[in-house]
Amino acid sequence: LFFSDGRRKVDYILCYKSKERRAFKHRLSISSNGGIPLQSLGRWEAEGETVEAGGPAGDIEDSKLTEEEKALMREDFEAGLVEAGLQIERDKENNNQGQTFIRLHIPWPILSREAELQKIKVAVKKKCELRKRTGIAGLWDSFVTKVNTPFQPDTPDFDTHKDSETRIHFKTLKHPFIRDKLHLYDIKSTETLFDNATRSRIVAEIISRTSCRQPYQTTGINSLIARRVYDSAFPLHDGSFTRRGRKDQRNDRQLLHEEWANYGVMHKYQPVDLIRKYFGEQIGLYFAWLGVYTQLLIPPSVLGIIVFLYGIFTVDDNVPSQETCNDSLNITMCPLCDGVCDYWHLSTVCSLARASYLFDNGATVLFAIFMSLWAACFLEHWKRRQMCLKHSWDLTSLEDEEERVQEELRPEYEEALQEKKIKLKAQMKKKRAVTVGSGCGWRQQEPDSLDVEDHLSGYLVNVATLLFLIFVTFSAVFGVAVYRICMLSVWSMNPDPEAKASVRMTVTTTGIILNMLVVLVLEEVYGAIAVWLTETELPKTTEEFEERLIVKSFFLKSMNAFAPIFYVAFFKGRFAGRPGDYVYVFGDYRMEECAPPGCLIELCIQLSMIMLGKQLIQNNVFEVLIPKLKKMYRTIQEEKGKKKASEKNEEKEEEKRPKQQFDKDYVLEPFEGVGSEYMEMIIQYGFVSLFVASFPLAPAFALLNNVIEIRLDAAKFVTEIRRPDAVRCKDIGIWYNILCGISKFSVITNAFVISFTSEFVPRMIYQYMYSTNGTLNGYTDHSLSYFNVSDFPPGTAPTTTLITGVSVCRYKDYRDPPWKPDAYTQSKEYWSVLAAKLAFVIFFQNLAMFLSMLVAWMIPDVPRTLREQLKKENMMLMEFLLNQDQE
């Protein structure tokens, strides 16, 4: 954690692999303090070749840099860092392969200058009293505080302090740092004024703008890492995550490990302030959002369980289920496939009808309306929480920094621009050669950016690939449907009556498992393709790259996850035809149909299997197992490298230095952003909201997953990955817009699920329009149409049958019977039910949208207490600054 002198902190680490080089001067271990002249640091010198400093970049551009060129670029870059004021300590380099670490330290003069430029807020000597509310509101606040006390993490409060005598709470006021007014700030020591995350962020800013001119012009550490000049660059963790001393001696990493990345504290809130302090605002906002989302899943989880229990307690009183299970009605159904399938009794799907009612009852509609309101409340609550965090984390004046970050070019964009400049220079030389003879001068200005023509090929590749992937997704869904159709015919040939009776359930279950496996495989493939497609577009900045990647990844992964569910909900059984006039695929196979109780139970099973399987496999395999395997592989590779190096140097016995913190951190998994974490939760949010009318238990399963997910992610961030740069951001960005889009779209999908997939509307129409006594008695018979078995086309009737004397079979549809003049055409009941379904969609959608907008209007984005607190703090800070100026 410190330089070899034991005083200066290691604020950042650069590392690269030492390889055998020729034609270079040996360099000893050196520790610079920022005061050594640049010339004294030396330059790598190549034999037989000299490179002019500051020469035009790209004249000798090569796609692959040699080790000599990489060493020259490192030397020049590190000299630039020293010139910028950073202090450097290098490992002693040898000629053997191995990892070389460069430690960076930022001294106080440079740290204070950068803090002033970046407008980092620092605590002043003035504190603001936090007044408690009085009366009933005060009593309520005291009650809530007492109830919440066992759930609070045991971490220090950084900005709020309590007077031990008066028991009054004070909040520390902050003001942007100014070097010339140090008397304003509460500075105990310049070494501890800025925490480690802030120091490393400032160093990261310096190394991101430092240029390297030899042998090629490039700017920033990211560009050098992309060219493999350096392997990686990262800040250090605050020592080990396991505590060895007393509880009050814990560092921030140990605090996070004990109070956050621990399954024993699953019942406690997350220490979001400490997460933000250690990892930065970007990661802090993600876990704050995940905490709000998980907390607000509790009400719909409880209500969803109540809806499910309501179905269990009332299933015995459900008339359609009773009629389906009644053997005495002797309802004979038409065959499920041609030739080999036999007639079957409706009572054989009794268990399916009873299971379907558990999720398809009157309470489900109310629950779907509640979930629309819940989505609006969740978004509004997060906006309020985000505003409070922006205030407490000093993110209200972040626009300037974001604009500066947006201007930084990506290394790939820089490289493409460099190649374009080289081509233009070559064209200029040719034109000059032509025009010199004629005495005409010719000049062309170098381009500052890529134009549309440079991006056109990437755009065309994106469009073509996305269309192809849409086709692949739909083909996968269609392929599983064909599998079910074929297996239904094949397994129906089994002469065993018991096996025939369970054919439908067997085919449905295996089809759902196959769908889940296809979804999991395609999700990983689509993630890699989305990255490649975004890179072909050549986005200019990192923020632009991330936004485009998020949009593509969400489009592909959501399409992949939801396409099978959409098929079952809205397409399965809609185009199957009727007995005697079925729709066939591949000539011989009938399109699949829904069971008489409807497709809702299959939709429910499909949704639960994909949702649960996806979460379990992602949590256990992709988030736990794979990172551990990668860490194990890197450790093995490092040991192999050390072994080879020791074998080569058997004659020279060098003293081995003890393992430092940067050695331990290097073995950890590199940080790859929070995009994948957001994506997993956003897809889950889609499962919870889009089809909640078919599966009221979805919020409960999501809640259970998220409680584990938070601690799993916490353990990964604290123990498994390198410490990321403390990136500042004021909100969760484009993810909020995606959440709003899903919430609005969920109103439409739930309206259509209730209308067209469930039996809610047909039951209501029968009860209030066609029932003789205003009940559902006779609904099952009313919903089934008749078919004369003599009307089967040749070769489609059952070849052998166990049910004799069948002259008429029944099928699920609203059609006229064979004894009417317009036999097998849609009946008037069909049009009545269709009109009611469309009317319900319009009514449900408008009601849910109106209530959502009402909730959004009633809940202000900024809490009133926060507005008053901001006003009070600004007044007190202004008064303090004026008083200090007068003194």
ZAMARGU-4260 file (C-alpha; in steps of 0.2 Angstrom, whole numbers, plus 5000, padded with zeros to 4 digits):
<rodrens>
0) 5000/5000/5000 | 5015/5011/5002 | 5031/5015/4992 | 5047/5007/4998 | 5050/5022/5010
5) 5034/5017/5020 | 5027/5035/5019 | 5020/5038/5002 | 5004/5029/4997 | 5002/5019/4981
10) 4988/5027/4973 | 4988/5018/4956 | 4996/5003/4948 | 5002/5000/4930 | 5008/4983/4925
15) 5016/4975/4910 | 5024/4958/4905 | 5043/4959/4905 | 5050/4950/4890 | 5067/4947/4883
20) 5073/4962/4873 | 5088/4966/4863 | 5097/4983/4859 | 5091/4991/4875 | 5100/4998/4890
25) 5098/4990/4906 | 5088/5001/4919 | 5089/4999/4938 | 5075/5001/4950 | 5072/5019/4952
30) 5060/5030/4963 | 5056/5047/4956 | 5049/5061/4967 | 5043/5072/4953 | 5058/5083/4955
35) 5070/5074/4943 | 5073/5081/4926 | 5065/5071/4912 | 5082/5069/4904 | 5089/5060/4919
40) 5076/5047/4917 | 5084/5041/4901 | 5076/5035/4885 | 5076/5018/4877 | 5088/5017/4862
45) 5086/5006/4848 | 5100/5000/4838 | 5101/5006/4820 | 5085/5016/4822 | 5081/5033/4829
50) 5064/5040/4830 | 5061/5059/4830 | 5052/5065/4845 | 5035/5074/4841 | 5036/5067/4823
55) 5021/5065/4813 | 5011/5050/4820 | 5008/5035/4809 | 5022/5037/4797 | 5029/5021/4803
60) 5013/5014/4810 | 5012/4995/4812 | 4998/4985/4817 | 5009/4975/4829 | 5021/4984/4840
65) 5038/4976/4844 | 5044/4974/4862 | 5057/4988/4858 | 5043/5000/4853 | 5032/4996/4868
70) 5047/4999/4879 | 5050/5016/4871 | 5032/5020/4873 | 5032/5016/4891 | 5047/5026/4894
75) 5040/5041/4885 | 5023/5039/4894 | 5030/5037/4911 | 5041/5053/4908 | 5025/5062/4904
80) 5018/5056/4921 | 5033/5063/4930 | 5031/5079/4920 | 5013/5080/4926 | 5019/5079/4944
85) 5016/5060/4948 | 5029/5051/4958 | 5034/5034/4951 | 5042/5018/4959 | 5047/5004/4947
90) 5051/4986/4950 | 5069/4981/4946 | 5068/4974/4928 | 5076/4958/4922 | 5077/4949/4906
95) 5066/4935/4911 | 5047/4934/4908 | 5037/4940/4922 | 5025/4954/4928 | 5032/4971/4931
100) 5023/4983/4942 | 5024/5002/4942 | 5017/5011/4957 | 5011/5029/4956 | 5009/5042/4970
105) 5001/5059/4968 | 5009/5072/4980 | 4999/5085/4989 | 5003/5100/4977 | 4996/5090/4962
110) 4982/5082/4972 | 4976/5099/4978 | 4977/5107/4961 | 4967/5093/4953 | 4954/5093/4967
115) 4952/5111/4963 | 4950/5109/4944 | 4938/5094/4947 | 4928/5104/4960 | 4929/5090/4972
120) 4919/5095/4988 | 4927/5095/5005 | 4920/5097/5022 | 4921/5115/5029 | 4922/5120/5047
125) 4904/5124/5048 | 4890/5111/5053 | 4872/5111/5050 | 4860/5106/5064 | 4847/5093/5058
130) 4831/5097/5067 | 4819/5083/5071 | 4801/5085/5067 | 4789/5087/5082 | 4772/5082/5086
135) 4764/5066/5077 | 4777/5067/5063 | 4791/5067/5076 | 4783/5052/5085 | 4782/5042/5069
140) 4800/5046/5064 | 4805/5040/5081 | 4795/5024/5079 | 4802/5020/5062 | 4820/5023/5068
145) 4818/5011/5082 | 4810/4998/5071 | 4824/5000/5058 | 4838/5000/5070 | 4841/4981/5070
150) 4842/4982/5051 | 4855/4995/5049 | 4873/4990/5045 | 4886/4993/5058 | 4896/5006/5048
155) 4901/5024/5052 | 4891/5039/5046 | 4903/5050/5036 | 4893/5066/5035 | 4881/5065/5050
160) 4888/5067/5068 | 4879/5066/5085 | 4884/5078/5100 | 4886/5066/5115 | 4880/5079/5127
165) 4865/5087/5118 | 4861/5072/5107 | 4858/5084/5093 | 4863/5078/5075 | 4874/5089/5064
170) 4878/5087/5046 | 4895/5092/5039 | 4893/5106/5025 | 4904/5104/5010 | 4911/5116/4997
175) 4922/5114/4982 | 4940/5113/4986 | 4951/5129/4984 | 4969/5129/4987 | 4971/5147/4992
180) 4957/5145/5006 | 4963/5130/5016 | 4957/5139/5032 | 4939/5136/5027 | 4941/5117/5027
185) 4941/5105/5042 | 4958/5098/5037 | 4966/5086/5050 | 4980/5080/5038 | 4983/5082/5020
190) 4986/5063/5019 | 4969/5059/5024 | 4959/5074/5017 | 4955/5064/5001 | 4950/5046/5003
195) 4959/5032/4993 | 4945/5031/4980 | 4946/5050/4977 | 4965/5050/4975 | 4965/5035/4963
200) 4951/5044/4953 | 4962/5059/4951 | 4977/5049/4946 | 4966/5040/4933 | 4961/5056/4926
205) 4979/5062/4924 | 4985/5045/4916 | 4970/5046/4904 | 4975/5063/4897 | 4994/5060/4897
210) 5001/5059/4879 | 5014/5047/4872 | 5024/5054/4857 | 5037/5041/4854 | 5037/5032/4843
215) 5018/5035/4839 | 5006/5049/4845 | 4993/5042/4857 | 4984/5049/4872 | 4979/5040/4888
220) 4982/5024/4897 | 4967/5015/4888 | 4975/5018/4871 | 4991/5010/4878 | 4982/4995/4885
225) 4973/4993/4869 | 4990/4992/4860 | 4997/4980/4873 | 5010/4992/4879 | 5003/4989/4897
230) 4993/4974/4902 | 4982/4983/4915 | 4980/4998/4926 | 4970/4998/4942 | 4969/5006/4960
235) 4973/4995/4975 | 4961/4987/4987 | 4963/4993/5005 | 4973/4978/5011 | 4966/4961/5015
240) 4947/4959/5017 | 4949/4947/5032 | 4950/4956/5049 | 4964/4951/5060 | 4964/4965/5073
245) 4951/4973/5084 | 4934/4978/5077 | 4938/4997/5077 | 4953/4994/5067 | 4944/4988/5051
250) 4948/4996/5035 | 4934/5000/5022 | 4936/4983/5013 | 4935/4973/5029 | 4919/4984/5034
255) 4911/4980/5017 | 4916/4961/5019 | 4908/4960/5036 | 4893/4971/5034 | 4889/4969/5016
260) 4897/4954/5007 | 4891/4942/5021 | 4876/4930/5020 | 4874/4933/5039 | 4868/4951/5036
265) 4855/4947/5023 | 4842/4955/5034 | 4851/4972/5035 | 4851/4986/5023 | 4866/4989/5012
270) 4879/5002/5017 | 4877/5012/5001 | 4887/5027/5008 | 4902/5015/5011 | 4899/5006/4994
275) 4900/5023/4986 | 4915/5029/4996 | 4925/5013/4991 | 4919/5009/4974 | 4913/5026/4967
280) 4896/5033/4962 | 4892/5022/4947 | 4893/5006/4957 | 4885/5014/4972 | 4870/5019/4962
285) 4868/5002/4955 | 4867/4994/4972 | 4856/5008/4979 | 4844/5005/4964 | 4845/4986/4967
290) 4841/4989/4985 | 4826/5000/4981 | 4819/4987/4968 | 4821/4972/4980 | 4813/4982/4995
295) 4798/4987/4984 | 4796/4969/4978 | 4790/4964/4995 | 4772/4971/4993 | 4768/4962/4976
300) 4777/4947/4983 | 4765/4946/4998 | 4750/4950/4987 | 4755/4937/4974 | 4756/4924/4987
305) 4738/4929/4993 | 4731/4928/4975 | 4739/4911/4974 | 4732/4905/4990 | 4715/4912/4985
310) 4716/4901/4970 | 4720/4886/4981 | 4706/4889/4994 | 4693/4892/4980 | 4697/4879/4967
315) 4685/4866/4974 | 4671/4879/4972 | 4676/4883/4954 | 4662/4877/4942 | 4672/4875/4926
320) 4685/4864/4935 | 4671/4854/4943 | 4663/4851/4926 | 4680/4847/4918 | 4683/4834/4931
325) 4665/4827/4931 | 4667/4809/4922 | 4648/4808/4922 | 4647/4822/4908 | 4656/4810/4897
330) 4663/4823/4885 | 4673/4815/4871 | 4686/4826/4864 | 4693/4826/4846 | 4710/4818/4843
335) 4726/4828/4846 | 4734/4822/4830 | 4729/4813/4814 | 4728/4794/4812 | 4738/4788/4827
340) 4729/4799/4841 | 4714/4792/4849 | 4698/4801/4855 | 4700/4806/4874 | 4689/4811/4888
345) 4689/4829/4894 | 4690/4823/4912 | 4708/4817/4909 | 4714/4835/4910 | 4706/4837/4927
350) 4722/4841/4936 | 4727/4853/4922 | 4711/4863/4924 | 4712/4864/4943 | 4730/4870/4941
355) 4725/4883/4928 | 4712/4890/4940 | 4726/4894/4953 | 4733/4907/4942 | 4717/4911/4931
360) 4704/4918/4944 | 4696/4934/4947 | 4710/4940/4959 | 4722/4939/4945 | 4714/4954/4936
365) 4715/4965/4952 | 4733/4959/4954 | 4738/4965/4936 | 4730/4982/4939 | 4740/4983/4956
370) 4756/4979/4947 | 4754/4993/4935 | 4752/5005/4949 | 4767/4997/4958 | 4778/4999/4943
375) 4773/5018/4943 | 4777/5019/4962 | 4793/5010/4960 | 4799/5022/4946 | 4794/5037/4956
380) 4801/5031/4972 | 4818/5028/4964 | 4818/5046/4957 | 4815/5052/4974 | 4829/5041/4981
385) 4841/5046/4967 | 4838/5064/4971 | 4842/5061/4989 | 4858/5052/4985 | 4863/5066/4972
390) 4862/5078/4987 | 4871/5067/5000 | 4884/5062/4987 | 4888/5079/4980 | 4882/5075/4963
395) 4872/5090/4959 | 4886/5099/4950 | 4892/5085/4940 | 4888/5091/4922 | 4905/5099/4919
400) 4914/5083/4923 | 4902/5072/4912 | 4905/5084/4897 | 4924/5082/4900 | 4923/5063/4900
405) 4912/5063/4885 | 4926/5071/4875 | 4938/5057/4878 | 4940/5047/4862 | 4940/5028/4862
410) 4957/5020/4857 | 4948/5010/4843 | 4941/5027/4836 | 4958/5035/4837 | 4966/5021/4828
415) 4953/5022/4814 | 4955/5040/4813 | 4974/5038/4812 | 4973/5025/4798 | 4962/5038/4789
420) 4975/5051/4791 | 4988/5040/4784 | 4978/5036/4769 | 4975/5054/4766 | 4993/5058/4767
425) 4998/5044/4755 | 4985/5052/4743 | 4992/5069/4746 | 5009/5063/4741 | 5003/5056/4725
430) 4994/5071/4720 | 5009/5082/4725 | 5019/5072/4713 | 5007/5075/4699 | 5005/5093/4702
435) 5023/5098/4706 | 5027/5097/4687 | 5013/5109/4683 | 5018/5121/4697 | 5001/5120/4706
440) 5000/5119/4724 | 4988/5106/4733 | 4984/5106/4751 | 4971/5096/4761 | 4967/5098/4779
445) 4968/5083/4791 | 4951/5077/4797 | 4947/5079/4815 | 4934/5065/4815 | 4926/5051/4805
450) 4912/5055/4794 | 4897/5045/4789 | 4906/5036/4775 | 4918/5029/4788 | 4904/5022/4799
455) 4893/5016/4784 | 4900/4999/4783 | 4897/4996/4802 | 4879/5002/4800 | 4876/4990/4786
460) 4884/4975/4796 | 4873/4980/4811 | 4857/4980/4801 | 4860/4964/4792 | 4866/4955/4808
465) 4852/4961/4818 | 4839/4955/4805 | 4848/4938/4804 | 4848/4936/4823 | 4829/4941/4824
470) 4827/4927/4811 | 4837/4915/4822 | 4827/4919/4837 | 4810/4916/4829 | 4818/4900/4821
475) 4823/4893/4838 | 4805/4896/4844 | 4798/4888/4829 | 4810/4874/4830 | 4804/4870/4848
480) 4786/4871/4842 | 4790/4858/4828 | 4798/4847/4841 | 4783/4847/4851 | 4772/4844/4836
485) 4782/4829/4830 | 4785/4821/4847 | 4766/4822/4850 | 4763/4811/4835 | 4778/4800/4839
490) 4774/4797/4857 | 4755/4794/4853 | 4760/4778/4844 | 4764/4770/4860 | 4751/4756/4863
495) 4751/4759/4882 | 4735/4768/4887 | 4744/4776/4903 | 4758/4783/4892 | 4746/4790/4879
500) 4736/4799/4893 | 4752/4808/4899 | 4758/4812/4881 | 4753/4831/4882 | 4761/4834/4898
505) 4777/4825/4893 | 4778/4835/4877 | 4775/4851/4886 | 4788/4849/4899 | 4802/4843/4888
510) 4798/4857/4876 | 4799/4870/4890 | 4816/4863/4896 | 4822/4863/4878 | 4816/4882/4877
515) 4826/4886/4893 | 4842/4878/4887 | 4841/4887/4870 | 4837/4904/4879 | 4853/4902/4890
520) 4864/4897/4876 | 4858/4911/4864 | 4860/4924/4878 | 4878/4921/4879 | 4880/4921/4860
525) 4870/4937/4858 | 4880/4946/4872 | 4896/4943/4862 | 4888/4948/4846 | 4882/4964/4853
530) 4899/4969/4858 | 4906/4965/4841 | 4892/4974/4832 | 4895/4990/4843 | 4914/4989/4839
535) 4910/4989/4820 | 4901/5005/4822 | 4916/5014/4829 | 4908/5025/4842 | 4918/5040/4846
540) 4917/5040/4865 | 4916/5027/4879 | 4899/5034/4884 | 4892/5033/4867 | 4899/5015/4865
545) 4891/5009/4882 | 4874/5017/4877 | 4874/5008/4860 | 4880/4992/4868 | 4866/4993/4881
550) 4853/4996/4868 | 4859/4981/4857 | 4861/4969/4871 | 4844/4973/4878 | 4835/4971/4862
555) 4844/4954/4858 | 4843/4947/4875 | 4825/4953/4879 | 4819/4946/4862 | 4828/4930/4866
560) 4821/4928/4883 | 4803/4934/4879 | 4800/4926/4862 | 4795/4909/4868 | 4783/4917/4881
565) 4775/4928/4868 | 4773/4913/4857 | 4763/4903/4870 | 4754/4918/4876 | 4748/4925/4860
570) 4751/4913/4845 | 4750/4895/4851 | 4733/4888/4846 | 4727/4904/4837 | 4731/4897/4819
575) 4728/4878/4822 | 4712/4877/4812 | 4698/4865/4817 | 4694/4846/4815 | 4692/4843/4797
580) 4701/4859/4792 | 4718/4859/4802 | 4733/4869/4797 | 4748/4858/4793 | 4767/4861/4794
585) 4779/4851/4783 | 4763/4843/4775 | 4759/4830/4788 | 4760/4838/4805 | 4746/4848/4813
590) 4749/4865/4821 | 4749/4863/4840 | 4734/4868/4850 | 4730/4874/4868 | 4723/4862/4881
595) 4704/4865/4884 | 4708/4874/4900 | 4718/4886/4890 | 4736/4891/4887 | 4738/4901/4903
600) 4744/4886/4913 | 4757/4882/4900 | 4762/4901/4899 | 4764/4900/4918 | 4775/4885/4918
605) 4785/4892/4903 | 4788/4908/4912 | 4793/4901/4929 | 4805/4888/4921 | 4814/4901/4910
610) 4814/4914/4924 | 4820/4902/4938 | 4832/4892/4927 | 4840/4908/4920 | 4842/4915/4938
615) 4849/4899/4946 | 4861/4895/4931 | 4867/4913/4930 | 4870/4915/4948 | 4879/4898/4951
620) 4888/4896/4935 | 4891/4913/4926 | 4893/4923/4942 | 4902/4911/4954 | 4910/4896/4945
625) 4917/4905/4930 | 4926/4919/4939 | 4933/4907/4951 | 4939/4896/4936 | 4947/4912/4928
630) 4956/4917/4944 | 4962/4899/4946 | 4969/4899/4928 | 4978/4916/4930 | 4986/4910/4946
635) 4992/4894/4937 | 4999/4904/4923 | 5008/4916/4935 | 5016/4901/4944 | 5021/4894/4927
640) 5029/4910/4922 | 5038/4911/4939 | 5044/4893/4937 | 5051/4896/4919 | 5060/4912/4925
645) 5068/4903/4939 | 5073/4888/4928 | 5082/4901/4916 | 5090/4909/4931 | 5096/4894/4940
650) 5114/4901/4941 | 5108/4918/4947 | 5099/4917/4964 | 5089/4933/4966 | 5081/4938/4982
655) 5062/4936/4981 | 5052/4950/4988 | 5037/4947/4999 | 5020/4946/4990 | 5013/4964/4990
660) 4995/4970/4989 | 4997/4973/4970 | 5002/4955/4967 | 4987/4949/4976 | 4975/4962/4966
665) 4983/4957/4949 | 4977/4939/4951 | 4959/4945/4954 | 4946/4946/4940 | 4947/4963/4930
670) 4932/4974/4932 | 4921/4974/4917 | 4907/4986/4922 | 4890/4985/4929 | 4881/4983/4912
675) 4879/4964/4914 | 4872/4966/4932 | 4860/4979/4926 | 4855/4968/4911 | 4851/4953/4922
680) 4840/4963/4934 | 4831/4973/4919 | 4827/4956/4911 | 4820/4950/4928 | 4810/4966/4929
685) 4803/4961/4912 | 4798/4944/4919 | 4790/4952/4934 | 4780/4965/4925 | 4776/4960/4907
690) 4767/4943/4911 | 4763/4945/4930 | 4744/4941/4925 | 4749/4923/4921 | 4761/4920/4936
695) 4757/4930/4952 | 4772/4922/4961 | 4785/4930/4949 | 4788/4944/4961 | 4791/4932/4976
700) 4803/4922/4966 | 4812/4938/4960 | 4813/4944/4978 | 4821/4928/4984 | 4833/4929/4970
705) 4838/4947/4973 | 4841/4945/4992 | 4854/4932/4987 | 4860/4941/4972 | 4864/4957/4982
710) 4876/4947/4994 | 4883/4937/4979 | 4887/4952/4970 | 4894/4960/4985 | 4906/4946/4988
715) 4911/4946/4970 | 4915/4965/4971 | 4924/4964/4988 | 4934/4948/4986 | 4934/4942/4968
720) 4938/4957/4956 | 4951/4971/4956 | 4946/4988/4963 | 4937/4998/4949 | 4940/5016/4946
725) 4928/5027/4956 | 4918/5033/4941 | 4906/5048/4945 | 4889/5048/4938 | 4873/5057/4943
730) 4860/5044/4938 | 4858/5026/4931 | 4857/5033/4914 | 4848/5024/4900 | 4843/5010/4911
735) 4829/5021/4918 | 4822/5024/4901 | 4822/5006/4898 | 4813/5003/4914 | 4800/5016/4909
740) 4797/5007/4892 | 4795/4990/4900 | 4783/4997/4913 | 4772/5005/4899 | 4773/4990/4888
745) 4768/4979/4903 | 4751/4987/4903 | 4748/4981/4886 | 4754/4964/4888 | 4745/4960/4904
750) 4729/4967/4896 | 4731/4955/4881 | 4736/4940/4892 | 4720/4943/4903 | 4709/4945/4887
755) 4716/4933/4875 | 4726/4920/4885 | 4715/4918/4901 | 4697/4912/4902 | 4692/4928/4912
760) 4683/4937/4898 | 4674/4922/4891 | 4668/4916/4908 | 4661/4934/4912 | 4652/4935/4895
765) 4644/4918/4898 | 4639/4922/4916 | 4631/4938/4912 | 4624/4935/4894 | 4621/4917/4891
770) 4619/4908/4908 | 4601/4905/4913 | 4604/4907/4932 | 4618/4920/4932 | 4631/4907/4937
775) 4645/4897/4927 | 4635/4881/4927 | 4636/4874/4909 | 4651/4885/4904 | 4662/4870/4899
780) 4649/4864/4887 | 4646/4881/4881 | 4664/4884/4877 | 4666/4868/4867 | 4660/4865/4849
785) 4654/4850/4840 | 4661/4840/4826 | 4654/4825/4816 | 4667/4812/4815 | 4660/4807/4798
790) 4667/4824/4791 | 4685/4819/4795 | 4695/4819/4778 | 4702/4802/4773 | 4717/4796/4783
795) 4715/4808/4797 | 4702/4799/4808 | 4709/4788/4822 | 4715/4771/4815 | 4711/4762/4831
800) 4701/4768/4846 | 4697/4762/4863 | 4682/4773/4864 | 4668/4765/4854 | 4652/4772/4847
805) 4658/4790/4845 | 4648/4800/4832 | 4652/4817/4838 | 4668/4824/4846 | 4671/4841/4854
810) 4684/4854/4852 | 4688/4871/4860 | 4681/4885/4849 | 4665/4895/4846 | 4658/4887/4830
815) 4641/4882/4824 | 4637/4863/4825 | 4637/4852/4810 | 4618/4851/4810 | 4616/4870/4806
820) 4616/4877/4789 | 4633/4886/4791 | 4642/4872/4799 | 4659/4875/4807 | 4658/4894/4804
825) 4661/4906/4819 | 4646/4908/4829 | 4638/4924/4836 | 4646/4919/4853 | 4663/4920/4845
830) 4660/4938/4839 | 4653/4943/4856 | 4668/4936/4865 | 4680/4944/4853 | 4671/4961/4855
835) 4672/4959/4874 | 4690/4955/4874 | 4695/4970/4863 | 4684/4981/4874 | 4693/4974/4890
840) 4710/4978/4882 | 4705/4996/4879 | 4697/4998/4896 | 4712/4990/4906 | 4725/4999/4896
845) 4717/5016/4899 | 4713/5013/4917 | 4731/5007/4921 | 4739/5021/4912 | 4727/5034/4920
850) 4731/5027/4938 | 4750/5027/4934 | 4750/5045/4928 | 4740/5049/4943 | 4753/5041/4955
855) 4767/5050/4945 | 4758/5067/4947 | 4754/5064/4966 | 4772/5059/4971 | 4785/5074/4968
860) 4802/5069/4961 | 4811/5079/4975 | 4805/5077/4993 | 4799/5092/5002 | 4811/5089/5016
865) 4826/5088/5004 | 4821/5105/4996 | 4820/5113/5013 | 4837/5105/5019 | 4845/5111/5003
870) 4839/5128/5005 | 4845/5129/5023 | 4862/5121/5019 | 4865/5134/5005 | 4860/5148/5016
875) 4872/5143/5031 | 4886/5139/5019 | 4884/5156/5011 | 4884/5165/5028 | 4900/5155/5033
880) 4909/5160/5017 | 4905/5178/5019 | 4910/5179/5037 | 4926/5170/5033 | 4930/5183/5019
885) 4926/5198/5031 | 4938/5190/5044
</rodrens>
